[in-house]
Amino acid sequence: MRSRWFILAVLFTVRLTMGFQFQSVAAVAPLLGQTFGVSLADIGILIGLYFTPGVALALPGGAIGRRFGDKPMVLAALQLMLIGGLAMALSGAWTVQIAGRLIAGAGGVLLNVQMTKMVADWFAGKEIATAMAIFVNSWPAGVAIALLTLPSIGAADGVGAVYLAVAALIGLAFVLLAATYQSPASSVTQAAPSARLNRQAVIAVVAAGLIWGLYNVGFAMIFSFGPSLLVERGWSISAAGSIISIVLWLAVISVPAGGYLADRSGRPEWVLVGGCILFAILMIALPRSGAVVSTVVALGLVCGQPAGPILSLPARVLAPATRAIGMGIFYTLYYATMMLGPIVGGACAKWTGSASAAFDYGAAVLLACPPLLWAFNRIRATIPGPA
């Protein structure tokens, strides 16, 4: 039986490919515009399409995994990601780019839902908070690696080479998982008693899902339109990607730091609200500041702080018997918001003629999180009985 920390490292590495593939479009957005003759609004749509399948698949994803098993499910998800990526690499048609993005996104959704459950199986009752914080950081790590590597590949060999590099990494992840992953010996699924969410709990979970979705939309504006923003200001595409990647590398530190601060202070909502407000201020400042590097560093140190407190919200209103369906609702709202967010951000950039508008939009959605938290708390207070 392998160590659970070794298994976590495997799952972290495999999930990293999802962030890497997601960022493959935004990392070379200027090249995509030149190659396919499309605008930032079109690229925003292509970015957001990665999350579109989540609206339909987040709820049934867990049930599908129970039917076919954890490992086969994740391997199938990786195959969908690979098929979608190869379709985008081998075709010069924009319609195929859209279709490939949707196929890859479907794989990414199934991988995300199933692998979260796999981490819980290995760490239930044993450092699960630490394990989840590490696991969640695989997303910004994958995005950061994409920003560091893919612009240079695209500048040297074109957009097709970028997609082939993504496909190669997904193929390696497939081999790694197939060769090393095993379920824990104690992995026994217990049948939960039949339970239904009451109306107040559903509304509270919807509010929590919107907060998580809007927070991630604000976060996504940085790496979706940050490279284009710096290219507008005279940076090369490779340098722009490298600078923006600093945010993601620092987020790997600030996400668990925010969770630790929330737990130690006993005031997670203060961390959530303060983090979102500071995050929004820095989003407004970056397009208007001459101190690009220092502003980017500040963004990285602040942007991850609210993540842990936000992810703790559903547990406040969900009993164990309703947690599966409640988290399905939570992730459905997340995926729906993340599907639409980059599309709106791209439309704002097209309307104003500058990627800076996407950053202003990101700041606006971040400032919507504190009022939603207030609504969540009001609704939570009306829920009868212990959660």
C-alpha positions as CSV (number, residue, x, y, z in Angstrom):
1,M,0.0,0.0,0.0
2,R,1.5,3.3,-1.1
3,S,1.7,6.3,1.2
4,R,-1.2,8.7,1.0
5,W,1.2,11.6,0.5
6,F,2.6,9.8,-2.6
7,I,-0.9,9.3,-3.9
8,L,-1.6,13.0,-3.3
9,A,1.5,13.9,-5.3
10,V,0.2,11.8,-8.1
11,L,-3.3,13.3,-8.0
12,F,-1.7,16.8,-7.8
13,T,0.4,16.2,-10.9
14,V,-2.5,14.7,-12.9
15,R,-4.9,17.6,-12.0
16,L,-2.2,20.1,-12.9
17,T,-2.8,19.1,-16.5
18,M,-6.3,20.6,-16.3
19,G,-5.0,24.1,-15.4
20,F,-2.3,23.7,-18.1
21,Q,-4.8,22.9,-20.8
22,F,-7.3,25.6,-19.6
23,Q,-4.6,28.2,-19.9
24,S,-3.3,27.1,-23.3
25,V,-5.8,29.5,-25.0
26,A,-5.2,32.6,-23.0
27,A,-1.4,32.1,-22.9
28,V,-1.2,32.6,-26.6
29,A,-4.3,34.8,-27.2
30,P,-2.4,37.3,-29.4
31,L,-1.2,34.4,-31.6
32,L,-4.7,33.0,-31.8
33,G,-6.0,36.3,-32.9
34,Q,-3.4,36.5,-35.7
35,T,-3.8,32.8,-36.8
36,F,-7.6,32.6,-36.9
37,G,-8.5,36.3,-37.4
38,V,-10.6,36.5,-34.3
39,S,-11.1,39.2,-31.6
40,L,-10.6,39.2,-27.9
41,A,-14.3,38.6,-27.5
42,D,-14.0,35.4,-29.6
43,I,-11.0,34.3,-27.5
44,G,-13.0,35.0,-24.3
45,I,-15.7,32.7,-25.6
46,L,-13.2,30.0,-26.3
47,I,-11.7,30.4,-22.8
48,G,-15.1,30.1,-21.2
49,L,-16.2,27.1,-23.2
50,Y,-13.8,24.9,-21.2
51,F,-16.3,25.3,-18.3
52,T,-19.5,24.9,-20.2
53,P,-19.8,21.1,-19.8
54,G,-19.6,21.6,-16.1
55,V,-23.1,23.0,-16.0
56,A,-24.5,19.6,-17.2
57,L,-21.9,17.2,-15.8
58,A,-21.1,18.6,-12.2
59,L,-24.3,17.1,-10.7
60,P,-24.2,13.6,-12.3
61,G,-20.3,13.4,-12.2
62,G,-20.2,11.7,-8.8
63,A,-22.8,9.2,-9.8
64,I,-21.0,8.3,-13.0
65,G,-17.8,7.8,-11.0
66,R,-19.6,5.5,-8.5
67,R,-20.9,3.4,-11.5
68,F,-17.5,2.9,-13.3
69,G,-14.9,3.4,-10.5
70,D,-12.5,6.2,-9.6
71,K,-9.5,5.2,-11.7
72,P,-11.3,4.2,-14.9
73,M,-13.3,7.4,-14.6
74,V,-10.2,9.7,-14.4
75,L,-8.5,7.8,-17.2
76,A,-11.6,8.3,-19.4
77,A,-11.6,12.0,-18.5
78,L,-7.9,12.3,-19.5
79,Q,-8.7,10.7,-22.8
80,L,-11.4,13.3,-23.5
81,M,-9.0,16.0,-22.6
82,L,-6.5,14.5,-25.0
83,I,-9.0,14.0,-27.8
84,G,-10.1,17.6,-27.5
85,G,-6.6,19.0,-27.4
86,L,-5.5,17.0,-30.5
87,A,-8.5,18.1,-32.4
88,M,-7.5,21.7,-31.8
89,A,-3.9,21.0,-32.7
90,L,-4.7,19.3,-36.0
91,S,-7.3,21.7,-37.4
92,G,-7.2,25.2,-38.7
93,A,-10.9,25.8,-38.5
94,W,-12.3,27.9,-35.7
95,T,-15.4,25.7,-35.4
96,V,-13.1,22.7,-34.6
97,Q,-11.4,24.9,-32.0
98,I,-14.7,25.3,-30.3
99,A,-15.7,21.6,-30.6
100,G,-12.3,20.5,-29.3
101,R,-12.5,23.0,-26.4
102,L,-15.9,21.6,-25.4
103,I,-14.6,18.0,-25.5
104,A,-11.5,18.8,-23.5
105,G,-13.7,20.7,-21.0
106,A,-16.0,17.8,-20.5
107,G,-13.0,15.7,-19.5
108,G,-11.7,18.4,-17.2
109,V,-15.0,18.6,-15.4
110,L,-15.2,14.8,-14.8
111,L,-11.6,14.8,-13.7
112,N,-12.1,17.6,-11.2
113,V,-15.2,16.1,-9.6
114,Q,-13.8,12.6,-9.3
115,M,-10.4,13.5,-8.1
116,T,-11.7,15.6,-5.3
117,K,-13.6,12.6,-4.1
118,M,-10.4,10.5,-4.4
119,V,-8.4,12.8,-2.2
120,A,-11.2,12.7,0.4
121,D,-11.1,8.8,0.3
122,W,-7.4,8.9,1.2
123,F,-7.4,11.6,3.8
124,A,-10.8,11.4,5.5
125,G,-10.1,12.2,9.2
126,K,-6.3,12.5,8.5
127,E,-5.0,16.0,7.6
128,I,-7.8,16.4,5.0
129,A,-7.7,20.2,5.2
130,T,-4.0,20.3,4.5
131,A,-4.5,17.7,1.7
132,M,-7.3,19.7,0.1
133,A,-5.3,22.9,0.2
134,I,-2.4,21.2,-1.5
135,F,-4.7,19.6,-4.1
136,V,-6.5,22.8,-5.0
137,N,-3.2,24.5,-5.7
138,S,-2.6,22.1,-8.6
139,W,-4.8,24.4,-10.7
140,P,-2.8,27.7,-10.3
141,A,0.4,25.6,-10.6
142,G,-0.7,24.2,-14.0
143,V,-1.8,27.7,-15.2
144,A,1.6,29.2,-14.1
145,I,3.6,26.5,-15.9
146,A,1.5,27.2,-19.0
147,L,2.2,30.9,-18.8
148,L,6.0,30.2,-18.4
149,T,6.3,27.7,-21.3
150,L,3.5,28.0,-23.8
151,P,4.1,31.5,-25.1
152,S,7.6,30.7,-26.1
153,I,6.5,27.5,-27.8
154,G,3.8,29.4,-29.7
155,A,6.2,32.2,-30.7
156,A,8.7,29.7,-32.0
157,D,6.4,27.0,-33.6
158,G,2.9,28.3,-33.8
159,V,-0.4,27.6,-32.0
160,G,-0.5,24.0,-33.2
161,A,2.7,23.2,-31.3
162,V,1.2,24.7,-28.1
163,Y,-1.7,22.3,-28.3
164,L,0.6,19.4,-29.0
165,A,2.7,20.2,-25.9
166,V,-0.5,20.2,-23.8
167,A,-1.5,16.8,-25.3
168,A,1.9,15.4,-24.5
169,L,1.6,16.4,-20.8
170,I,-1.9,14.9,-20.6
171,G,-0.5,11.7,-22.1
172,L,2.2,11.5,-19.5
173,A,-0.4,12.1,-16.8
174,F,-2.5,9.2,-18.2
175,V,0.5,6.9,-17.9
176,L,1.4,8.1,-14.4
177,L,-2.1,7.5,-13.1
178,A,-2.5,4.2,-14.8
179,A,0.8,2.9,-13.4
180,T,0.7,4.3,-9.8
181,Y,-2.8,5.0,-8.5
182,Q,-4.6,2.6,-6.2
183,S,-7.7,3.0,-4.1
184,P,-7.2,3.0,-0.3
185,A,-7.8,-0.3,1.5
186,S,-10.4,1.4,3.7
187,S,-12.3,2.8,0.7
188,V,-15.8,1.6,1.4
189,T,-18.8,3.6,0.2
190,Q,-21.5,3.8,2.9
191,A,-25.0,4.4,1.8
192,A,-26.3,7.7,3.1
193,P,-29.8,7.9,4.4
194,S,-32.3,9.5,2.0
195,A,-32.4,13.2,2.6
196,R,-33.6,16.3,0.9
197,L,-32.3,19.8,1.1
198,N,-34.8,22.3,2.4
199,R,-35.4,25.5,0.4
200,Q,-33.3,27.7,2.6
201,A,-30.3,25.4,2.4
202,V,-30.6,25.3,-1.4
203,I,-30.7,29.1,-1.6
204,A,-27.7,29.3,0.8
205,V,-25.7,26.8,-1.3
206,V,-26.6,28.8,-4.5
207,A,-25.2,32.0,-2.8
208,A,-22.1,30.1,-1.8
209,G,-21.6,28.8,-5.3
210,L,-22.0,32.2,-6.8
211,I,-19.4,33.6,-4.4
212,W,-17.0,30.9,-5.4
213,G,-17.8,31.4,-9.1
214,L,-17.4,35.1,-9.0
215,Y,-14.2,35.0,-7.0
216,N,-12.8,32.6,-9.6
217,V,-14.0,34.8,-12.5
218,G,-12.0,37.7,-10.9
219,F,-9.0,35.4,-10.5
220,A,-9.4,34.2,-14.1
221,M,-9.3,37.7,-15.5
222,I,-5.6,37.9,-14.5
223,F,-4.3,35.0,-16.4
224,S,-6.9,35.1,-19.2
225,F,-6.3,38.7,-20.2
226,G,-3.1,39.7,-18.3
227,P,-0.8,38.6,-21.1
228,S,-2.8,40.6,-23.7
229,L,-2.8,43.6,-21.3
230,L,1.0,43.6,-21.1
231,V,1.4,43.0,-24.9
232,E,-0.8,46.1,-25.4
233,R,1.7,48.0,-23.2
234,G,4.7,46.9,-25.3
235,W,5.8,43.7,-23.7
236,S,6.7,40.6,-25.7
237,I,4.3,37.7,-25.5
238,S,6.9,35.5,-23.7
239,A,7.8,38.2,-21.2
240,A,4.1,39.0,-20.6
241,G,3.3,35.4,-19.8
242,S,6.3,35.1,-17.5
243,I,5.3,38.2,-15.5
244,I,1.7,37.2,-15.1
245,S,2.7,33.7,-14.0
246,I,4.2,35.3,-10.9
247,V,0.6,35.7,-9.6
248,L,-0.1,32.0,-10.0
249,W,3.2,30.9,-8.3
250,L,2.5,33.2,-5.3
251,A,-1.1,32.0,-5.2
252,V,0.3,28.5,-4.4
253,I,1.5,30.1,-1.2
254,S,-1.4,32.6,-0.5
255,V,-4.2,30.0,-0.8
256,P,-3.1,27.8,2.1
257,A,-1.9,30.9,4.0
258,G,-5.4,32.4,3.8
259,G,-6.9,29.2,5.1
260,Y,-4.4,29.1,8.0
261,L,-5.1,32.8,8.8
262,A,-8.8,32.2,8.8
263,D,-8.5,29.2,11.1
264,R,-6.0,30.8,13.5
265,S,-7.9,34.1,13.7
266,G,-11.3,32.5,14.1
267,R,-12.6,35.2,11.7
268,P,-12.8,33.5,8.2
269,E,-15.4,36.0,7.0
270,W,-13.1,38.9,7.7
271,V,-10.4,37.2,5.6
272,L,-12.9,36.6,2.8
273,V,-14.3,40.2,2.7
274,G,-10.9,41.9,3.2
275,G,-9.2,39.7,0.7
276,C,-11.8,40.3,-2.0
277,I,-11.7,44.1,-1.5
278,L,-7.9,44.3,-1.6
279,F,-7.9,41.9,-4.6
280,A,-10.4,44.2,-6.4
281,I,-8.3,47.3,-5.7
282,L,-5.2,45.7,-7.1
283,M,-7.1,44.5,-10.2
284,I,-8.1,48.2,-10.9
285,A,-4.6,49.3,-10.2
286,L,-2.6,47.0,-12.5
287,P,-3.7,48.4,-15.9
288,R,-3.1,51.9,-14.6
289,S,0.2,51.4,-12.7
290,G,3.7,51.8,-14.0
291,A,5.0,49.5,-11.3
292,V,3.9,46.3,-13.1
293,V,6.0,43.8,-11.3
294,S,5.4,45.0,-7.8
295,T,1.6,45.2,-8.5
296,V,1.7,41.7,-9.9
297,V,3.5,40.5,-6.7
298,A,0.9,42.1,-4.5
299,L,-1.8,40.5,-6.5
300,G,-0.3,37.1,-6.0
301,L,0.1,37.6,-2.2
302,V,-3.6,38.8,-1.9
303,C,-5.6,36.9,-4.5
304,G,-5.5,33.5,-2.8
305,Q,-6.5,34.6,0.7
306,P,-10.3,34.3,0.3
307,A,-10.3,30.8,-1.3
308,G,-10.2,28.7,1.9
309,P,-13.0,30.7,3.7
310,I,-15.2,30.5,0.6
311,L,-14.8,26.8,0.2
312,S,-15.8,26.4,3.9
313,L,-19.2,28.0,3.3
314,P,-21.2,24.9,2.0
315,A,-20.2,22.9,5.0
316,R,-22.0,25.4,7.2
317,V,-25.4,24.6,5.7
318,L,-25.0,21.0,4.5
319,A,-25.5,17.9,6.7
320,P,-23.5,14.8,5.8
321,A,-26.6,13.2,4.2
322,T,-27.2,16.2,1.9
323,R,-23.6,17.0,1.2
324,A,-23.3,15.1,-2.2
325,I,-26.3,16.9,-3.8
326,G,-25.4,20.2,-2.1
327,M,-21.9,20.1,-3.5
328,G,-23.3,19.2,-6.9
329,I,-25.4,22.4,-6.8
330,F,-22.4,24.3,-5.5
331,Y,-20.2,23.2,-8.4
332,T,-22.9,23.7,-11.0
333,L,-23.2,27.3,-10.0
334,Y,-19.4,27.6,-10.1
335,Y,-19.1,26.1,-13.6
336,A,-22.0,28.2,-14.9
337,T,-20.4,31.4,-13.6
338,M,-16.9,30.4,-14.9
339,M,-18.4,29.7,-18.3
340,L,-20.0,33.1,-18.6
341,G,-17.3,35.1,-16.9
342,P,-14.5,35.1,-19.5
343,I,-17.1,35.7,-22.3
344,V,-18.3,38.9,-20.6
345,G,-14.7,39.9,-19.9
346,G,-13.8,39.4,-23.5
347,A,-16.8,41.4,-24.6
348,C,-15.8,44.3,-22.3
349,A,-12.3,44.2,-23.8
350,K,-13.7,44.3,-27.3
351,W,-16.1,47.1,-26.5
352,T,-13.4,49.4,-25.1
353,G,-10.6,48.2,-27.3
354,S,-8.4,47.3,-24.4
355,A,-7.8,44.2,-22.1
356,S,-7.8,46.6,-19.1
357,A,-11.6,46.6,-19.2
358,A,-11.5,42.9,-18.4
359,F,-9.6,43.7,-15.2
360,D,-12.2,46.4,-14.3
361,Y,-14.9,43.8,-14.8
362,G,-12.9,41.3,-12.6
363,A,-12.8,43.9,-9.9
364,A,-16.5,44.4,-10.1
365,V,-17.4,40.8,-9.7
366,L,-15.0,40.5,-6.7
367,L,-16.8,43.4,-5.0
368,A,-20.1,41.5,-5.5
369,C,-18.8,38.7,-3.1
370,P,-19.2,40.5,0.2
371,P,-22.9,41.4,-0.4
372,L,-23.5,37.8,-1.4
373,L,-21.8,36.7,1.8
374,W,-24.2,38.9,3.8
375,A,-27.1,37.2,1.9
376,F,-25.7,33.8,2.7
377,N,-25.5,34.6,6.4
378,R,-29.1,35.9,6.5
379,I,-30.4,32.8,4.7
380,R,-28.3,30.5,6.9
381,A,-29.8,32.0,10.1
382,T,-33.3,30.9,8.9
383,I,-32.3,27.2,8.4
384,P,-34.0,25.1,11.1
385,G,-31.9,22.7,13.2
386,P,-28.2,22.1,13.1
387,A,-26.5,21.9,9.6
